[in-house]
Amino acid sequence: MFKARHQRLELYNIFFIVLLWNILSSHYGNSVLLFLIVLLLTTVLAFIRFELEIRNDHIVYQIVFYKKFIINKKIEPAQIKQLKFTRVGWAKKAAIIKLHKGINIRLAGFDPEEVYDQLIQFGEQQDLTILKTKDYAVLERMR
């Protein structure tokens, strides 16, 4: 089981909270209650986690809030069109699971980074299309 906290989500949370604070304070004025509501919302959004489990015959992708599953998706190899490996930021690996139907799944920020190696092994075992960008190949040679 691999776990991650999404960096994009944290950036969106900060933007959302600042925007919400500005809108609410312009309509209702600055108050301690308003500040506590925005702080509570920020705290709730901070507890969202992403989990990935790679099994022999499928992948399980979950979005978890505390211990409740928001999304629990079982991905069979027949649903996967392509596994694309890319670089995120300066020196971090990422992967995109492109599906035939539905929204593609972006995997970034997972610890440990072995998840990407295991995902490549899964793709090779299941005979899936694997695409590695030039940036990703550079990261592979570095480590």
N, C-alpha and C positions, 0 to 999 in steps of 0.2 A: 504494500500500500504506500503510495507516494502522496505527499501533501504539499499544497502551495497556497500562498495568499497572492492574489493577482495584483500586480503593480498598477495596471490600468484602472482597476476598480478603486484603488486607494486614491489615485489622482482624480477620478470622477467624483469620489466621495468628498474630497476637499473642495472641488469646484461647486458641487451641489450644495454643500453646507454653507459656503460663503454666499452663494446666490440666494439660498433660502433665508439666511440671516438678513441680507440686504432688503429683500422683498418684505419679509415680515416686520422688520424694524421700521421700514418706511410707512407701513400701514398701521401698525399697532404701537409704535414707539419702542424705545429700548426699555426692557424690563427684565427682572431676574427670572421670572417664569418663562419668558420667551427664550432666554439664554439656556435654561435648564432643558427645555423641550428640544432645542437644537443640539445640545450636548448629548442628550439621551439618544437621539436619532443617530448621531455620529458614533456613539458607542455600539449601538445595535449593528450598524453597517460594518463596523470593524471586526465583528465575529463571524463573518462569512468566510468559509474555507472551501478549497477545491481539492478533491481527492481523485486519484487515478489508480486503478488496479489492473494490471496486465496478467491475464490468465492464459492458459494454453490455447483455448478456442474462442475467446472473446475479450473485450476490454470493458471495464466498468468505470464510468465517469460520473462523479457525484459533486453536487454543490450542496454544502452543509451549512446550516445555521444552528449554532450550538450543537445539539445532537439530532436535530430534525433534518431530514433530507428535503431540500427544495427541488432538486433535480437528481434523479437516479436513472442513468441511461446505460443500458447494456448494448454494446456495439458489436455486432457480428462481422466477421471478415467480408461477407457478401455485401454489406452496407457501405464498405469503405472503397472509395474511388482511388484515393492516393494518400500517401503519407509524405508530407513535405517538411523538411528540416531546414531551419533558417537560424539566423543570429538575431538576438534582441539586445539593444543597448550596445555597449562596447565589447563585452566578452562573455555574453551568456547565450546559451543554446535555447532554442524553442522549436516546437513542432506544431504542425497544423494537420489535423485529421480531416481530410476532405471526404464528405459523404455524398452518395448518389442522391439521396433525398434528405432534406433537413438542413439545419445550420451546421457549418463547419465548426470543429472544436479546436480552439487555440490553447496550446499547452506551453506556458512560460512560467518561470519562477519556481519550478518544482525542485524539491530537495530529497534525496541527493540527485545529482545530475545523471546518475546511472539510468534514470527513467528513459532517457533518449536512446541509450544503447539497447535497453530491453525492448523498446518500441521498434527499433530497427530489426532486432532478432525476431520479434513477433511478425513483422512485415515480411521478412525473408521466409519464415516457416510457413506463413499463409499465402505466399506467392503474391504479395501486393505490390503495386507500383510505388517505388520509393524515389523521391526526388530530394537531392541535397544541393543547396545553393553553394556558390563559391565561398561565401562568408562562413558557412557552416563547415565546409571542408578545411578552411584555415583554422578554425577552432579545434577541429579534430586532430590536426597535425600538432597543435600547440600542446595538447595534453596527452 
